[in-house]
Amino acid sequence: MSVLKSQVESFNALVNWLRDAIREPEQFTLSYAAEASAFVRFNHAKVRQAGQVQQASVGFKLINDGRHADLDVTLSGDAEVDVQRLAEGLQQLRETLPLLPADPYLLLNHNGWQSKNVQDVPLPDTEKVVAEIAQAAKGLDLVGFYAAGPISRGFASSSGAFGWHQANSFNFDFSLFHENGQAVKASYAGHDWSSEGFAKRFELAREQLEFLGRPLRTLAPGQYRAYLAPAAMEEIMGMLSWGGFSAQSIASKSSALQKLYAGEIAFSPLLSLDEKVSDSLSPAFSGEGYPRSDLGLIVNGQAGAQMVSSRSAAEYGLTANGAGAGEMPSALNMTAGTLADAEILKQLGTGLYISNLWYLNYSDQPAARMTGMTRFATFWVENGQIQAPVSTMRFDDSAFSLLGSQLEALTEQRELLLSASTYSQRATASALLPGALISKLTLTL
């Protein structure tokens, strides 16, 4: 029996038991999360730790008369033990519910929807991947982390809804260190390992590493022409996603994109951004029990859809569209531009090539103004040629400027960036982003 089939069957068994065990007018939702992951840690280009992780858990919500309580249950893989754990959880929640007040913003989905999505592109053999990494990193100081394997998500409710999602993926997150302590950070991720794709990505990191050996250039504060690589763009989009598209934040006027949704300002017409659930690592249903579909968040620079959770739908009279409690996108997809990778330095001319940003925060949230630091491989470019690495600098600028009036071009090649988070379990968030050519970026110190 395949791992996938056994997971579906064990989840179904728990759902069927629960449907028989609840008593009218009780209702339930049951969400499922599992992974079978290979993990490999590298240091000094050698494998220092390798292992396998298999785990599964369910999130159990019991509802009665407007009251609800939640419990997470770790599954053992033994059917009898898991049913017993769920039974004990059911009793615990039944004892808890009378102690709680009714929730005025509880909005259950009573539709008996069905959803199944299985992305089972074969993953590469871990030993083969390790051999390719070791060969590419020969003679280099590489630190990295490789994670791969299927991630499964499920959902069921007493209303008859049932969803199942499985996606295979890999993510190699790595840094190459120069002997002077400077580093290039990069990643290679996706569903289908390509030796050619990995070699191309690694070669770019190796080329940048050589430039880090040149003397550092220190720049004066001011405005500079700049190219933001996809990883740097991911940091900016991550900040905007932090409440920016949230229906609750927009309704309470605390969104960084408030002016966009009010029609007072716009991004560049070059910018279109989707929450593209289809074919992503994210399931097409939420843990709250609502189906998810693709959403146009920014359409040709203008405000599009909002991320609406069930609670926001209940509080503000909106229609829930499958957003989670945090109302953050988890499958960002930005439309590509026309700038060829081979033309990036030429079109930049003289200015900054920024590979990564870090420590971002808002300096003026209503204006979508953010501040942060350049990180790792940031270079000074003159006449389309990299001249020197640049000392760490702080930027402070508005996203409405960077991706609005100052946005000149987006690259035609996009990079798939998967979340490297493994806190409690591997994450399913992803971003498919181009690089961006910016005519002015403000450095403050």
Secondary structure, DSSP 4 states (H G I P E B T S, - for coil): --HHHHHHHHHHHHHHHHHHH--TT-EEEEEEEEEEEEEEEEETTEEEEEEEEEEEEEEEEEEETTEEEEEEEE--S-HHHHHHHHHHHHHHHHHHGGGS---TT--------EEEEEE-PPPPPHHHHHHHHHHHTTTSEEEEEEEEEEEEEEEEETTS-EEEEEEEEEEEEEEEE-TTS-EEEEEEEESS--HHHHHHHHHHHHHHHHHTTSPPBPPPSEEEEEEE-HHHHHHHHHHHHTTTTBHHHHHTT--TTHHHHTTS----TT--EEE--TTSSS-SB-TTS-B---EEEEETTEE---B--HHHHHHHT----S--TT---SEEEEPP-SB-GGGHHHHH-SEEEEEEEEEEEEEEGGGTEEEEEEEEEEEEEETTEEEEEB---EEEEEHHIIIIITEEEEEEEEEEEE----SSS----EEEEEEEEEEEEEE--
